Each structure stands twice: as C-alpha cells, then as structure tokens.
C-alpha cells in the first residue's frame, strides 16, 4: 500500500513535529487522516522521512518521524526551462509536466508574441500558484527536491543570464536534438502560443543558443516542453 506523501515547508528531522498550519489543515481537515496513519514527508532537501500521525487536534496536527531515507536521485542533467508565458492552464500544464520530467529550474519568459502581461500584484499570486503546482507534481512523482520557479523575465535578460553547457531554442528548420553532444547542463527556450519570432531566434543565437527541432510537426506551447524534456532525459539524463 502506497503511503500518503506530503511536502512540508519547514526543515524536518527525526522525532515529533507539529505541522505548519496549511499542511495540518489539509491532512487533518481535508483528508481527515487519524492518529496512527502512516505518512511519508519531505522538505525539499533531498531526504525522505517515514512516520505516523501522533496527534490530530483542533489547533494542530503532529507527526512522529522515525526513519530517514535518501530520496529519489535527481537527474544528472540539470535543465533550466525558459518557457514562454502562456495563458492559464497551458502554463500550469507545462510547469506540472516539466517538474515530473525532472527539470531543475523554470523561468516564465516574456517575449514579443506573448499574450500575457502580469502586473506586480498578479506576479506574486501566479508565482505562488505555480510553486504549488510544482509541489503537487513532486508529491505525485516521488521527487524529493523542488525545482526553482523564477519570476517572469524578459527574454533578452534570460538569454544573457543563461550559462548552461548546451543552450537550445526550438525551431522547426533546425537539426534534430539528438545531433548535439552530451551536456551536463541544458537551457531550453520554448516559445509562447504565437511562437518565437525570427528576430528572437537570431538574438538567442547571438547569446550562444543553438537551434534544434523535435521532429516534423510543430507542437503547441504546452506540448513542446513535455516532448523536449522527455527526449533530453532519454538522450542525456536518467530515462
């Protein structure tokens, strides 16, 4: 039987712990787990903790952690995904699947054809929302380390900051991804719904990016990262 597995946003260690309010409410009030229920917790450090609920009260939920285990090994390929900012569920899907596929960092990219513009107050809300999506994806997929979700960034700034061994921008007329040599780190640029303009491709190339394609078909913005990351993990990572 699979244990209930939760991310806890506070450092964990062996012994008894009172859970933070948000997790206590979810475990005690939403899932209605009772005293003695077995749980598996992780705090993003790469370690896993086995234990059981020791108290379910009106004001707090406590767990007794009795075993520490190494978590799932992270992919040897560090991937930074620059994902064109897109609307609602498309961006959520891209972040969820990228997390499941082992991405290390995600930066939402604001580009010429981007249809979404976030104001400061909305940016913080979206960042919190995206981080929760990544947390849920880690809980489901077994990852013990959360990917870093950066604040949205203008394309030009992201291009200049990227320092991976291999930097790729998807383009339908480029050579296939498998033709590139094996990197230890990878930066992947994927455009929004309207794609990346020729001018932006040229700017990416000037910043050291190489063009690559996944095949003969043009993929949607939320499909492209799934296909690209899966292929990269197969060629150079842990698939």
ABEGO torsion letter per residue (X at the ends): XBBBBBBBBBBBBBEBBBBBAAAAAAAAAAAGBBBGBBBBBBAGAGBBBBBBBABBBAABBBBBBABBBBBBBBBABBBBBBBBBBBEAAAAAAAAAAAAAGBABBBBBBBAABABBBBAAAAAAAAAAAAAAAAAAAAAAGBABBBBBBBBBBAAAAAAABABABBBBBBAABBBAAABBBBABBBBBBBBAAEBBAAAAAAAAAAGBBBBBAEABBBBAAAAAAAAAAAAAAAABAX
